[in-house]
């Protein structure tokens, strides 16, 4: 059978195909979209004979409905995953907190710029490069206790630069990193 005949059978079976697609997809609008896709596919089959055109149309409708459902599930999973990793409003800093954080960062950067090279290097290697104190000591050619003293002095300069508003968090971090108190100087 030629496409002209397939188009005629499609038009005869359109109502049944529509009901099938609504049942499979759960939406008349989705079913209409699939029927439109089917019509375009039938139009592209101009030179192909089809033995059982009605069965062929129902198979095409079923396949298109399945493809559409799978695509919708993937889209929903992707959108859900994206939504899950987005911060909630409470996690987003407000303008005041952002300005305070920028000001603190500028003060920390200024304090680090004012540090002697050896102290700044020890602090960068320990805090940013996550190097162990032994490695820092070997790089700088000093003892591990010398590295600890440099780090304590660096932390003190940062605390002094940030001021009272950031002292508690810097002090807590310093104590947890070193496992020592200021009295070890």
LUMNU-179205 format. One record per atom (N, C-alpha, C): residue in three letters; atom name; x, y, z. Coordinates in steps of 0.001 Angstrom, whole numbers, always signed. Example, Ala and Ser with C-alpha at 12.3 -4.5 7.8 and 13.67 -1.06 7.14 Angstrom:
2
ROMI   rest   atom        c1        c2        c3
ROMI    ALA      N    +13190     -5690     +7800
ROMI    ALA     CA    +12300     -4500     +7800
ROMI    ALA      C    +13200     -3300     +7800
ROMI    SER      N    +12850     -2250     +7080
ROMI    SER     CA    +13670     -1060     +7140
ROMI    SER      C    +12900       +30     +7870
This chain:
185
ROMI   rest   atom        c1        c2        c3
ROMI    UNK      N      +847     -1192        +0
ROMI    UNK     CA        +0        +0        +0
ROMI    UNK      C      +882     +1241        +0
ROMI    UNK      N      +510     +2242      -709
ROMI    UNK     CA     +1256     +3490      -834
ROMI    UNK      C      +837     +4470      +257
ROMI    UNK      N     +1606     +5554      +367
ROMI    UNK     CA     +1367     +6547     +1410
ROMI    UNK      C        -1     +7189     +1288
ROMI    UNK      N      -464     +7451      +111
ROMI    UNK     CA     -1787     +8030       -68
ROMI    UNK      C     -2832     +7213      +662
ROMI    UNK      N     -2719     +5892      +540
ROMI    UNK     CA     -3633     +5007     +1240
ROMI    UNK      C     -3390     +5036     +2744
ROMI    UNK      N     -2123     +5183     +3145
ROMI    UNK     CA     -1783     +5242     +4580
ROMI    UNK      C     -2373     +6512     +5199
ROMI    UNK      N     -2330     +7600     +4479
ROMI    UNK     CA     -2924     +8834     +4982
ROMI    UNK      C     -4435     +8683     +5140
ROMI    UNK      N     -5054     +7998     +4212
ROMI    UNK     CA     -6506     +7777     +4292
ROMI    UNK      C     -6843     +6906     +5501
ROMI    UNK      N     -6058     +5864     +5727
ROMI    UNK     CA     -6297     +4992     +6890
ROMI    UNK      C     -6035     +5756     +8182
ROMI    UNK      N     -5010     +6603     +8164
ROMI    UNK     CA     -4740     +7436     +9342
ROMI    UNK      C     -5949     +8303     +9671
ROMI    UNK      N     -6521     +8929     +8664
ROMI    UNK     CA     -7690     +9780     +8887
ROMI    UNK      C     -8885     +8967     +9381
ROMI    UNK      N     -9040     +7742     +8883
ROMI    UNK     CA    -10132     +6876     +9355
ROMI    UNK      C     -9918     +6469    +10814
ROMI    UNK      N     -8683     +6177    +11163
ROMI    UNK     CA     -8362     +5662    +12503
ROMI    UNK      C     -7996     +6774    +13498
ROMI    UNK      N     -8040     +8004    +13082
ROMI    UNK     CA     -7576     +9113    +13916
ROMI    UNK      C     -8250     +9138    +15288
ROMI    UNK      N     -9553     +8967    +15346
ROMI    UNK     CA    -10271     +9015    +16629
ROMI    UNK      C     -9810     +7883    +17554
ROMI    UNK      N     -9646     +6692    +17016
ROMI    UNK     CA     -9185     +5551    +17825
ROMI    UNK      C     -7752     +5782    +18282
ROMI    UNK      N     -6910     +6271    +17363
ROMI    UNK     CA     -5518     +6566    +17723
ROMI    UNK      C     -5454     +7640    +18810
ROMI    UNK      N     -6306     +8638    +18688
ROMI    UNK     CA     -6345     +9710    +19691
ROMI    UNK      C     -6708     +9150    +21063
ROMI    UNK      N     -7730     +8294    +21128
ROMI    UNK     CA     -8126     +7688    +22413
ROMI    UNK      C     -6982     +6857    +22992
ROMI    UNK      N     -6304     +6082    +22146
ROMI    UNK     CA     -5161     +5285    +22585
ROMI    UNK      C     -4076     +6171    +23170
ROMI    UNK      N     -3773     +7247    +22485
ROMI    UNK     CA     -2710     +8145    +22938
ROMI    UNK      C     -3087     +8898    +24213
ROMI    UNK      N     -4343     +9297    +24333
ROMI    UNK     CA     -4790     +9951    +25570
ROMI    UNK      C     -4649     +8986    +26735
ROMI    UNK      N     -5011     +7725    +26518
ROMI    UNK     CA     -4888     +6720    +27579
ROMI    UNK      C     -3421     +6502    +27954
ROMI    UNK      N     -2542     +6487    +26993
ROMI    UNK     CA     -1117     +6245    +27249
ROMI    UNK      C      -412     +7460    +27841
ROMI    UNK      N      -787     +8638    +27376
ROMI    UNK     CA       -78     +9854    +27782
ROMI    UNK      C      -784    +10642    +28880
ROMI    UNK      N     -2082    +10410    +29022
ROMI    UNK     CA     -2826    +11113    +30064
ROMI    UNK      C     -3187    +12541    +29714
ROMI    UNK      N     -3063    +12916    +28462
ROMI    UNK     CA     -3344    +14299    +28081
ROMI    UNK      C     -3790    +14353    +26625
ROMI    UNK      N     -4879    +15063    +26391
ROMI    UNK     CA     -5366    +15229    +25020
ROMI    UNK      C     -4405    +16092    +24209
ROMI    UNK      N     -3803    +17081    +24839
ROMI    UNK     CA     -2849    +17937    +24134
ROMI    UNK      C     -1627    +17139    +23690
ROMI    UNK      N     -1125    +16264    +24586
ROMI    UNK     CA        +6    +15404    +24233
ROMI    UNK      C      -386    +14471    +23083
ROMI    UNK      N     -1596    +13928    +23155
ROMI    UNK     CA     -2066    +13029    +22103
ROMI    UNK      C     -2139    +13760    +20764
ROMI    UNK      N     -2622    +14994    +20778
ROMI    UNK     CA     -2680    +15786    +19542
ROMI    UNK      C     -1278    +16019    +18972
ROMI    UNK      N      -300    +16280    +19863
ROMI    UNK     CA     +1084    +16476    +19409
ROMI    UNK      C     +1631    +15219    +18749
ROMI    UNK      N     +1353    +14063    +19360
ROMI    UNK     CA     +1831    +12801    +18788
ROMI    UNK      C     +1151    +12544    +17442
ROMI    UNK      N      -135    +12816    +17333
ROMI    UNK     CA      -828    +12640    +16056
ROMI    UNK      C      -225    +13549    +14978
ROMI    UNK      N      +144    +14750    +15360
ROMI    UNK     CA      +788    +15655    +14402
ROMI    UNK      C     +2137    +15079    +13964
ROMI    UNK      N     +2912    +14552    +14923
ROMI    UNK     CA     +4187    +13907    +14580
ROMI    UNK      C     +3959    +12720    +13643
ROMI    UNK      N     +2923    +11949    +13940
ROMI    UNK     CA     +2606    +10805    +13079
ROMI    UNK      C     +2303    +11257    +11662
ROMI    UNK      N     +1502    +12294    +11522
ROMI    UNK     CA     +1134    +12785    +10198
ROMI    UNK      C     +2387    +13195     +9415
ROMI    UNK      N     +3320    +13851    +10094
ROMI    UNK     CA     +4561    +14256     +9439
ROMI    UNK      C     +5397    +13044     +9030
ROMI    UNK      N     +5402    +12028     +9857
ROMI    UNK     CA     +6139    +10809     +9519
ROMI    UNK      C     +5489    +10087     +8334
ROMI    UNK      N     +4199    +10031     +8345
ROMI    UNK     CA     +3482     +9381     +7238
ROMI    UNK      C     +3783    +10126     +5941
ROMI    UNK      N     +3837    +11437     +6013
ROMI    UNK     CA     +4126    +12246     +4831
ROMI    UNK      C     +5521    +11947     +4292
ROMI    UNK      N     +6464    +11583     +5165
ROMI    UNK     CA     +7831    +11285     +4715
ROMI    UNK      C     +7978     +9868     +4156
ROMI    UNK      N     +6940     +9052     +4268
ROMI    UNK     CA     +6984     +7674     +3759
ROMI    UNK      C     +6344     +7559     +2374
ROMI    UNK      N     +6594     +8493     +1523
ROMI    UNK     CA     +5904     +8592      +233
ROMI    UNK      C     +6080     +7376      -665
ROMI    UNK      N     +7244     +6753      -664
ROMI    UNK     CA     +7511     +5688     -1636
ROMI    UNK      C     +7569     +4293     -1026
ROMI    UNK      N     +7166     +4111      +185
ROMI    UNK     CA     +7304     +2803      +826
ROMI    UNK      C     +5966     +2078      +904
ROMI    UNK      N     +5921      +834      +428
ROMI    UNK     CA     +4682       +51      +598
ROMI    UNK      C     +4617      -503     +2028
ROMI    UNK      N     +3402      -543     +2594
ROMI    UNK     CA     +3199     -1050     +3955
ROMI    UNK      C     +2123     -2117     +3882
ROMI    UNK      N     +2473     -3331     +4416
ROMI    UNK     CA     +1567     -4470     +4309
ROMI    UNK      C      +310     -4317     +5153
ROMI    UNK      N      +481     -3978     +6415
ROMI    UNK     CA      -667     -3845     +7319
ROMI    UNK      C      -683     -2422     +7861
ROMI    UNK      N     -1288     -1513     +7121
ROMI    UNK     CA     -1209       -93     +7474
ROMI    UNK      C     -1840      +253     +8820
ROMI    UNK      N     -2953      -345     +9189
ROMI    UNK     CA     -3585       -25    +10483
ROMI    UNK      C     -2681      -454    +11625
ROMI    UNK      N     -2136     -1682    +11546
ROMI    UNK     CA     -1219     -2159    +12587
ROMI    UNK      C       +24     -1278    +12645
ROMI    UNK      N      +508      -870    +11492
ROMI    UNK     CA     +1666        +9    +11420
ROMI    UNK      C     +1384     +1331    +12141
ROMI    UNK      N      +221     +1917    +11896
ROMI    UNK     CA      -142     +3192    +12533
ROMI    UNK      C      -236     +3057    +14053
ROMI    UNK      N      -828     +1962    +14512
ROMI    UNK     CA      -935     +1761    +15960
ROMI    UNK      C      +448     +1545    +16583
ROMI    UNK      N     +1324      +856    +15879
ROMI    UNK     CA     +2693      +644    +16376
ROMI    UNK      C     +3443     +1976    +16441
ROMI    UNK      N     +3311     +2787    +15398
ROMI    UNK     CA     +3949     +4108    +15387
ROMI    UNK      C     +3420     +4949    +16548
ROMI    UNK      N     +2104     +4940    +16757
ROMI    UNK     CA     +1501     +5713    +17844
ROMI    UNK      C     +2030     +5244    +19203
ROMI    UNK      N     +2093     +3926    +19387
ROMI    UNK     CA     +2591     +3374    +20650
ROMI    UNK      C     +4058     +3761    +20869
ROMI    UNK      N     +4866     +3636    +19822
ROMI    UNK     CA     +6289     +3989    +19942
ROMI    UNK      C     +6486     +5472    +20244
ROMI    UNK      N     +5737     +6317    +19561
ROMI    UNK     CA     +5860     +7759    +19816
ROMI    UNK      C     +5404     +8109    +21237
ROMI    UNK      N     +4345     +7464    +21706
ROMI    UNK     CA     +3874     +7713    +23073
ROMI    UNK      C     +4935     +7271    +24081
ROMI    UNK      N     +5542     +6109    +23846
ROMI    UNK     CA     +6595     +5618    +24744
ROMI    UNK      C     +7786     +6564    +24735
ROMI    UNK      N     +8199     +6989    +23555
ROMI    UNK     CA     +9316     +7932    +23457
ROMI    UNK      C     +9015     +9231    +24207
ROMI    UNK      N     +7802     +9714    +24073
ROMI    UNK     CA     +7413    +10964    +24741
ROMI    UNK      C     +7400    +10793    +26262
ROMI    UNK      N     +6898     +9644    +26740
ROMI    UNK     CA     +6893     +9381    +28189
ROMI    UNK      C     +8309     +9290    +28736
ROMI    UNK      N     +9180     +8590    +28035
ROMI    UNK     CA    +10574     +8465    +28473
ROMI    UNK      C    +11252     +9830    +28509
ROMI    UNK      N    +11036    +10620    +27484
ROMI    UNK     CA    +11617    +11970    +27436
ROMI    UNK      C    +11097    +12820    +28592
ROMI    UNK      N     +9811    +12703    +28897
ROMI    UNK     CA     +9231    +13464    +30011
ROMI    UNK      C     +9827    +13017    +31336
ROMI    UNK      N    +10024    +11718    +31520
ROMI    UNK     CA    +10629    +11215    +32755
ROMI    UNK      C    +12057    +11722    +32906
ROMI    UNK      N    +12810    +11674    +31822
ROMI    UNK     CA    +14188    +12178    +31872
ROMI    UNK      C    +14220    +13668    +32159
ROMI    UNK      N    +13338    +14401    +31528
ROMI    UNK     CA    +13270    +15847    +31744
ROMI    UNK      C    +12910    +16136    +33200
ROMI    UNK      N    +11964    +15385    +33737
ROMI    UNK     CA    +11559    +15572    +35131
ROMI    UNK      C    +12708    +15230    +36077
ROMI    UNK      N    +13412    +14142    +35815
ROMI    UNK     CA    +14548    +13752    +36658
ROMI    UNK      C    +15654    +14801    +36591
ROMI    UNK      N    +15948    +15287    +35383
ROMI    UNK     CA    +16986    +16307    +35216
ROMI    UNK      C    +16595    +17593    +35927
ROMI    UNK      N    +15361    +18018    +35729
ROMI    UNK     CA    +14898    +19246    +36371
ROMI    UNK      C    +14854    +19079    +37887
ROMI    UNK      N    +14451    +17902    +38343
ROMI    UNK     CA    +14419    +17643    +39782
ROMI    UNK      C    +15812    +17651    +40375
ROMI    UNK      N    +16759    +17064    +39672
ROMI    UNK     CA    +18145    +17062    +40150
ROMI    UNK      C    +18686    +18477    +40200
ROMI    UNK      N    +18397    +19253    +39183
ROMI    UNK     CA    +18861    +20635    +39160
ROMI    UNK      C    +18233    +21407    +40310
ROMI    UNK      N    +16948    +21188    +40527
ROMI    UNK     CA    +16247    +21900    +41590
ROMI    UNK      C    +16800    +21513    +42960
ROMI    UNK      N    +17163    +20251    +43133
ROMI    UNK     CA    +17671    +19787    +44424
ROMI    UNK      C    +18990    +20441    +44810
ROMI    UNK      N    +19804    +20827    +43853
ROMI    UNK     CA    +21104    +21406    +44177
ROMI    UNK      C    +21082    +22931    +44251
ROMI    UNK      N    +19945    +23526    +43984
ROMI    UNK     CA    +19844    +24974    +44070
ROMI    UNK      C    +19708    +25403    +45529
ROMI    UNK      N    +20377    +26474    +45913
ROMI    UNK     CA    +20276    +26922    +47299
ROMI    UNK      C    +18881    +27479    +47599
ROMI    UNK      N    +18444    +27251    +48815
ROMI    UNK     CA    +17163    +27826    +49229
ROMI    UNK      C    +17400    +29281    +49622
ROMI    UNK      N    +16347    +30035    +49742
ROMI    UNK     CA    +16466    +31466    +50015
ROMI    UNK      C    +17245    +31736    +51297
ROMI    UNK      N    +17076    +30895    +52302
ROMI    UNK     CA    +17777    +31104    +53563
ROMI    UNK      C    +19293    +30936    +53409
ROMI    UNK      N    +19719    +30171    +52406
ROMI    UNK     CA    +21147    +29959    +52189
ROMI    UNK      C    +21792    +31093    +51405
ROMI    UNK      N    +20973    +31884    +50744
ROMI    UNK     CA    +21506    +32987    +49951
ROMI    UNK      C    +21782    +34173    +50869
ROMI    UNK      N    +22971    +34723    +50762
ROMI    UNK     CA    +23272    +35862    +51630
ROMI    UNK      C    +22497    +37102    +51198
ROMI    UNK      N    +22083    +37858    +52182
ROMI    UNK     CA    +21436    +39112    +51842
ROMI    UNK      C    +22525    +40152    +51552
ROMI    UNK      N    +22138    +41307    +51120
ROMI    UNK     CA    +23089    +42332    +50702
ROMI    UNK      C    +24003    +42740    +51844
ROMI    UNK      N    +23447    +42892    +53019
ROMI    UNK     CA    +24256    +43315    +54166
ROMI    UNK      C    +25329    +42275    +54478
ROMI    UNK      N    +24946    +40994    +54498
ROMI    UNK     CA    +25922    +39946    +54793
ROMI    UNK      C    +26995    +39873    +53714
ROMI    UNK      N    +26602    +40092    +52458
ROMI    UNK     CA    +27585    +40088    +51369
ROMI    UNK      C    +28585    +41233    +51530
ROMI    UNK      N    +28098    +42404    +51890
ROMI    UNK     CA    +28993    +43542    +52082
ROMI    UNK      C    +29936    +43312    +53259
ROMI    UNK      N    +29425    +42742    +54325
ROMI    UNK     CA    +30263    +42432    +55490
ROMI    UNK      C    +31329    +41410    +55107
ROMI    UNK      N    +30918    +40374    +54368
ROMI    UNK     CA    +31876    +39340    +53954
ROMI    UNK      C    +32943    +39928    +53040
ROMI    UNK      N    +32558    +40790    +52118
ROMI    UNK     CA    +33544    +41424    +51228
ROMI    UNK      C    +34523    +42289    +52018
ROMI    UNK      N    +33990    +43013    +52994
ROMI    UNK     CA    +34851    +43848    +53829
ROMI    UNK      C    +35834    +42989    +54627
ROMI    UNK      N    +35357    +41901    +55203
ROMI    UNK     CA    +36248    +40994    +55946
ROMI    UNK      C    +37317    +40422    +55032
ROMI    UNK      N    +36918    +40008    +53837
ROMI    UNK     CA    +37874    +39449    +52891
ROMI    UNK      C    +38934    +40484    +52528
ROMI    UNK      N    +38528    +41703    +52302
ROMI    UNK     CA    +39496    +42757    +51973
ROMI    UNK      C    +40466    +42970    +53121
ROMI    UNK      N    +39964    +42921    +54362
ROMI    UNK     CA    +40847    +43086    +55519
ROMI    UNK      C    +41808    +41908    +55656
ROMI    UNK      N    +41336    +40702    +55400
ROMI    UNK     CA    +42202    +39524    +55461
ROMI    UNK      C    +43277    +39610    +54384
ROMI    UNK      N    +42876    +39972    +53166
ROMI    UNK     CA    +43855    +40096    +52077
ROMI    UNK      C    +44894    +41169    +52390
ROMI    UNK      N    +44458    +42292    +52960
ROMI    UNK     CA    +45398    +43360    +53327
ROMI    UNK      C    +46353    +42868    +54416
ROMI    UNK      N    +45826    +42133    +55393
ROMI    UNK     CA    +46679    +41599    +56460
ROMI    UNK      C    +47700    +40625    +55887
ROMI    UNK      N    +47267    +39794    +54940
ROMI    UNK     CA    +48204    +38844    +54328
ROMI    UNK      C    +49259    +39574    +53489
ROMI    UNK      N    +48871    +40639    +52817
ROMI    UNK     CA    +49840    +41411    +52038
ROMI    UNK      C    +50883    +42072    +52933
ROMI    UNK      N    +50490    +42425    +54156
ROMI    UNK     CA    +51413    +43077    +55095
ROMI    UNK      C    +52306    +42087    +55835
ROMI    UNK      N    +52047    +40790    +55701
ROMI    UNK     CA    +52844    +39781    +56413
ROMI    UNK      C    +54215    +39649    +55758
ROMI    UNK      N    +55204    +39270    +56550
ROMI    UNK     CA    +56506    +38934    +55959
ROMI    UNK      C    +56329    +37745    +55005
ROMI    UNK      N    +57199    +37655    +54010
ROMI    UNK     CA    +57078    +36621    +52977
ROMI    UNK      C    +56998    +35216    +53571
ROMI    UNK      N    +57850    +34917    +54510
ROMI    UNK     CA    +57899    +33574    +55087
ROMI    UNK      C    +56584    +33228    +55794
ROMI    UNK      N    +56029    +34190    +56518
ROMI    UNK     CA    +54768    +33971    +57237
ROMI    UNK      C    +53621    +33771    +56241
ROMI    UNK      N    +53580    +34621    +55224
ROMI    UNK     CA    +52528    +34522    +54203
ROMI    UNK      C    +52638    +33193    +53454
ROMI    UNK      N    +53857    +32779    +53142
ROMI    UNK     CA    +54067    +31512    +52442
ROMI    UNK      C    +53598    +30345    +53294
ROMI    UNK      N    +53964    +30352    +54575
ROMI    UNK     CA    +53543    +29270    +55478
ROMI    UNK      C    +52018    +29215    +55570
ROMI    UNK      N    +51382    +30372    +55682
ROMI    UNK     CA    +49923    +30424    +55796
ROMI    UNK      C    +49268    +29930    +54501
ROMI    UNK      N    +49748    +30372    +53365
ROMI    UNK     CA    +49177    +29938    +52081
ROMI    UNK      C    +49337    +28429    +51885
ROMI    UNK      N    +50530    +27929    +52188
ROMI    UNK     CA    +50769    +26493    +52011
ROMI    UNK      C    +49867    +25670    +52933
ROMI    UNK      N    +49665    +26157    +54154
ROMI    UNK     CA    +48877    +25394    +55121
ROMI    UNK      C    +47378    +25513    +54841
ROMI    UNK      N    +46888    +26722    +54652
ROMI    UNK     CA    +45439    +26937    +54525
ROMI    UNK      C    +44909    +26720    +53110
ROMI    UNK      N    +45657    +27143    +52098
ROMI    UNK     CA    +45145    +27063    +50727
ROMI    UNK      C    +45620    +25813    +49995
ROMI    UNK      N    +46893    +25479    +50159
ROMI    UNK     CA    +47445    +24304    +49482
ROMI    UNK      C    +47285    +23034    +50306
ROMI    UNK      N    +46845    +23191    +51555
ROMI    UNK     CA    +46599    +22079    +52478
ROMI    UNK      C    +47831    +21180    +52637
ROMI    UNK      N    +48983    +21828    +52729
ROMI    UNK     CA    +50230    +21102    +52930
ROMI    UNK      C    +50424    +20817    +54420
ROMI    UNK      N    +50974    +19648    +54774
ROMI    UNK     CA    +51254    +19376    +56188
ROMI    UNK      C    +52382    +20293    +56679
ROMI    UNK      N    +52410    +20491    +57969
ROMI    UNK     CA    +53413    +21389    +58544
ROMI    UNK      C    +54830    +20884    +58299
ROMI    UNK      N    +55025    +19585    +58255
ROMI    UNK     CA    +56364    +19038    +57968
ROMI    UNK      C    +56841    +19456    +56580
ROMI    UNK      N    +55958    +19421    +55602
ROMI    UNK     CA    +56308    +19818    +54243
ROMI    UNK      C    +56629    +21304    +54190
ROMI    UNK      N    +55854    +22100    +54902
ROMI    UNK     CA    +56103    +23539    +54958
ROMI    UNK      C    +57454    +23801    +55604
ROMI    UNK      N    +57738    +23097    +56690
ROMI    UNK     CA    +59017    +23254    +57380
ROMI    UNK      C    +60181    +22920    +56447
ROMI    UNK      N    +60051    +21834    +55703
ROMI    UNK     CA    +61118    +21440    +54778
ROMI    UNK      C    +61281    +22475    +53671
ROMI    UNK      N    +60186    +22999    +53149
ROMI    UNK     CA    +60237    +23990    +52077
ROMI    UNK      C    +60894    +25279    +52551
ROMI    UNK      N    +60532    +25706    +53763
ROMI    UNK     CA    +61061    +26969    +54288
ROMI    UNK      C    +62413    +26799    +54985
ROMI    UNK      N    +62830    +25562    +55217
ROMI    UNK     CA    +64102    +25310    +55885
ROMI    UNK      C    +64070    +25644    +57355
ROMI    UNK      N    +62912    +25407    +57993
ROMI    UNK     CA    +62777    +25660    +59438
ROMI    UNK      C    +62178    +24427    +60091
ROMI    UNK      N    +62085    +24466    +61424
ROMI    UNK     CA    +61514    +23339    +62152
ROMI    UNK      C    +59990    +23405    +62113
ROMI    UNK      N    +59351    +22295    +62486
ROMI    UNK     CA    +57888    +22246    +62548
ROMI    UNK      C    +57386    +23243    +63586
ROMI    UNK      N    +58084    +23362    +64694
ROMI    UNK     CA    +57653    +24341    +65710
ROMI    UNK      C    +57778    +25763    +65165
ROMI    UNK      N    +58758    +26003    +64295
ROMI    UNK     CA    +58870    +27310    +63654
ROMI    UNK      C    +57676    +27591    +62757
ROMI    UNK      N    +57216    +26567    +62045
ROMI    UNK     CA    +56010    +26711    +61210
ROMI    UNK      C    +54810    +27019    +62091
ROMI    UNK      N    +54684    +26303    +63206
ROMI    UNK     CA    +53560    +26544    +64126
ROMI    UNK      C    +53568    +27979    +64634
ROMI    UNK      N    +54732    +28492    +64959
ROMI    UNK     CA    +54827    +29877    +65440
ROMI    UNK      C    +54450    +30862    +64328
ROMI    UNK      N    +54927    +30594    +63111
ROMI    UNK     CA    +54558    +31463    +61993
ROMI    UNK      C    +53043    +31464    +61781
ROMI    UNK      N    +52450    +30303    +61859
ROMI    UNK     CA    +50999    +30210    +61666
ROMI    UNK      C    +50249    +30937    +62778
ROMI    UNK      N    +50703    +30775    +64020
ROMI    UNK     CA    +50027    +31485    +65131
ROMI    UNK      C    +50103    +32993    +64943
ROMI    UNK      N    +51267    +33468    +64547
ROMI    UNK     CA    +51429    +34912    +64329
ROMI    UNK      C    +50568    +35373    +63137
ROMI    UNK      N    +50507    +34558    +62097
ROMI    UNK     CA    +49687    +34903    +60932
ROMI    UNK      C    +48214    +34973    +61320
ROMI    UNK      N    +47763    +33992    +62100
ROMI    UNK     CA    +46364    +34001    +62545
ROMI    UNK      C    +46089    +35213    +63420
ROMI    UNK      N    +47029    +35567    +64270
ROMI    UNK     CA    +46849    +36726    +65154
ROMI    UNK      C    +46718    +37993    +64311
ROMI    UNK      N    +47529    +38130    +63275
ROMI    UNK     CA    +47437    +39308    +62409
ROMI    UNK      C    +46083    +39360    +61712
ROMI    UNK      N    +45592    +38222    +61279
ROMI    UNK     CA    +44283    +38193    +60621
ROMI    UNK      C    +43180    +38551    +61600
ROMI    UNK      N    +43248    +37996    +62804
ROMI    UNK     CA    +42246    +38321    +63823
ROMI    UNK      C    +42273    +39808    +64132
ROMI    UNK      N    +43454    +40360    +64258
ROMI    UNK     CA    +43563    +41792    +64538
ROMI    UNK      C    +43023    +42623    +63366
ROMI    UNK      N    +43257    +42170    +62145
ROMI    UNK     CA    +42784    +42916    +60977
ROMI    UNK      C    +41277    +42835    +60821
ROMI    UNK      N    +40705    +41656    +61061
ROMI    UNK     CA    +39270    +41479    +60903
ROMI    UNK      C    +38526    +42179    +62021
ROMI    UNK      N    +39068    +42191    +63194
ROMI    UNK     CA    +38428    +42845    +64328
ROMI    UNK      C    +37603    +41866    +65131
ROMI    UNK      N    +36871    +42383    +66087
ROMI    UNK     CA    +36099    +41555    +67017
ROMI    UNK      C    +35007    +40759    +66323
ROMI    UNK      N    +34447    +41288    +65225
ROMI    UNK     CA    +33323    +40607    +64569
ROMI    UNK      C    +33719    +39272    +63964
ROMI    UNK      N    +34977    +39065    +63622
ROMI    UNK     CA    +35377    +37798    +63029
ROMI    UNK      C    +36320    +36998    +63899
ROMI    UNK      N    +36639    +37499    +65078
ROMI    UNK     CA    +37652    +36864    +65921
ROMI    UNK      C    +37243    +35474    +66374
ROMI    UNK      N    +35998    +35310    +66761
ROMI    UNK     CA    +35587    +34016    +67296
ROMI    UNK      C    +35750    +32901    +66278
ROMI    UNK      N    +35305    +33138    +65045
ROMI    UNK     CA    +35376    +32075    +64047
ROMI    UNK      C    +36821    +31790    +63654
ROMI    UNK      N    +37651    +32817    +63557
ROMI    UNK     CA    +39057    +32605    +63204
ROMI    UNK      C    +39770    +31883    +64333
ROMI    UNK      N    +39502    +32285    +65572
ROMI    UNK     CA    +40129    +31621    +66718
ROMI    UNK      C    +39728    +30159    +66798
ROMI    UNK      N    +38434    +29861    +66612
ROMI    UNK     CA    +37980    +28463    +66658
ROMI    UNK      C    +38675    +27651    +65584
ROMI    UNK      N    +38782    +28209    +64391
ROMI    UNK     CA    +39431    +27505    +63295
ROMI    UNK      C    +40905    +27295    +63590
ROMI    UNK      N    +41544    +28297    +64139
ROMI    UNK     CA    +42965    +28198    +64444
ROMI    UNK      C    +43206    +27100    +65467
ROMI    UNK      N    +42390    +27075    +66509
ROMI    UNK     CA    +42556    +26046    +67542
ROMI    UNK      C    +42300    +24652    +66989
ROMI    UNK      N    +41319    +24510    +66123
ROMI    UNK     CA    +41032    +23183    +65572
ROMI    UNK      C    +42133    +22744    +64602
ROMI    UNK      N    +42757    +23694    +63887
ROMI    UNK     CA    +43831    +23341    +62953
ROMI    UNK      C    +45109    +22949    +63680
ROMI    UNK      N    +45449    +23676    +64708
ROMI    UNK     CA    +46726    +23465    +65379
ROMI    UNK      C    +46627    +22515    +66566
ROMI    UNK      N    +45471    +22497    +67204
ROMI    UNK     CA    +45329    +21696    +68414
ROMI    UNK      C    +46122    +22280    +69569
ROMI    UNK      N    +46434    +23563    +69491
ROMI    UNK     CA    +47210    +24268    +70515
ROMI    UNK      C    +46513    +25560    +70867
ROMI    UNK      N    +46898    +26153    +71972
ROMI    UNK     CA    +46344    +27434    +72388
ROMI    UNK      C    +47425    +28504    +72237
ROMI    UNK      N    +47053    +29754    +72463
ROMI    UNK     CA    +48003    +30866    +72346
ROMI    UNK      C    +49101    +30805    +73404
ROMI    UNK      N    +48883    +30115    +74496
ROMI    UNK     CA    +49854    +30073    +75568
ROMI    UNK      C    +51084    +29251    +75187
ROMI    UNK      N    +51091    +28599    +74041
ROMI    UNK     CA    +52237    +27807    +73601
ROMI    UNK      C    +53326    +28653    +72970
ROMI    UNK      N    +53116    +29984    +72820
ROMI    UNK     CA    +54112    +30852    +72179
ROMI    UNK      C    +55430    +30801    +72854
